[in-house]
Amino acid sequence: MEVSKNLVRCCFFYDFKVGLSVAASSSGICQALGDRTVNECIARHCLKIFRSGDLSLCDELSSGRPYALDYKALPAAIQEDNSLTCGEFAK
C-alpha cells in the first residue's frame, strides 16, 4: 500500500502533540501503516520541525532548481535540434 507523505506527517503531528518519543512514534506508524513506512531518522527530522514551531501539515516545496519537463514539446525539440540525440555520435 502506497502511503502519502501528508498522511505520515499527520501521524507524526499527532505523536508530537501527545508527546511520544522518536522511537515510539516511528514504531507506531510502521505498525499501523507498514514496516517500511518510516524510520527513526525520518521521525527525528519531522518531530524536530514540529518542535521548532513549524506546525504545518503540508510539505513545503523543496529549495533548489524545479524539475520541469514538457513531454509534449520534447519530440518537437528533438526534431528541431538533432544534437539532443545520440544520432550524431552513431555516425
C-alpha positions in Angstrom: 0.0 0.0 0.0 1.4 3.4 -1.0 1.1 5.8 1.9 1.1 9.6 1.2 3.7 11.8 2.8 0.9 14.0 4.1 -0.7 11.1 6.0 2.6 10.2 7.6 3.1 13.9 8.5 -0.3 14.0 10.2 0.6 10.9 12.2 3.8 12.5 13.3 1.9 15.6 14.2 -0.4 13.6 16.4 2.5 11.8 18.0 4.2 15.1 18.6 1.2 16.6 20.3 0.8 13.6 22.6 4.5 13.6 23.5 5.7 10.4 22.0 9.4 9.8 21.6 11.0 9.4 18.2 11.3 5.6 18.6 7.7 5.2 19.8 6.4 7.4 17.0 8.2 5.6 14.2 7.4 2.2 15.7 3.7 3.0 15.9 3.5 4.4 12.4 5.2 1.4 11.0 2.9 -0.9 13.0 -0.1 0.9 11.6 0.9 1.6 8.0 3.6 -1.0 7.2 7.1 -2.0 8.3 9.0 0.2 5.9 6.8 3.3 6.0 9.3 5.4 8.1 12.5 5.0 10.0 13.7 6.8 13.1 15.8 9.2 11.1 12.7 10.5 9.3 10.8 10.6 12.6 13.6 12.6 14.2 13.6 15.1 11.4 9.9 15.5 11.3 9.5 15.9 15.0 12.4 18.3 15.1 10.5 20.5 12.6 7.4 20.5 14.8 9.5 21.3 17.9 11.0 24.3 16.0 7.5 25.8 15.7 6.6 24.8 12.1 3.3 23.0 12.7 2.3 23.0 9.0 0.9 19.6 7.8 1.8 20.2 4.1 5.2 19.6 2.6 6.9 22.8 1.6 8.4 22.9 -1.9 12.0 22.0 -1.6 14.6 24.5 -2.4 16.7 24.1 -5.5 16.0 24.1 -9.1 12.5 22.9 -10.0 12.3 19.9 -12.3 10.0 20.6 -15.2 9.9 18.7 -18.5 7.2 19.3 -21.1 6.8 15.8 -22.5 4.5 17.0 -25.3 7.1 19.5 -26.5 10.0 17.1 -26.3 9.7 15.3 -29.6 9.4 18.7 -31.5 12.5 20.0 -29.7 14.4 16.8 -30.7 13.4 17.2 -34.3 14.4 20.8 -34.3 17.8 20.3 -32.7 19.2 16.9 -33.7 22.2 17.4 -31.4 20.0 16.4 -28.5 20.0 12.8 -29.6 22.8 10.2 -29.7 22.4 10.0 -33.5 25.3 12.4 -34.0 27.7 10.1 -32.2 26.5 7.0 -34.1 27.6 8.3 -37.5 
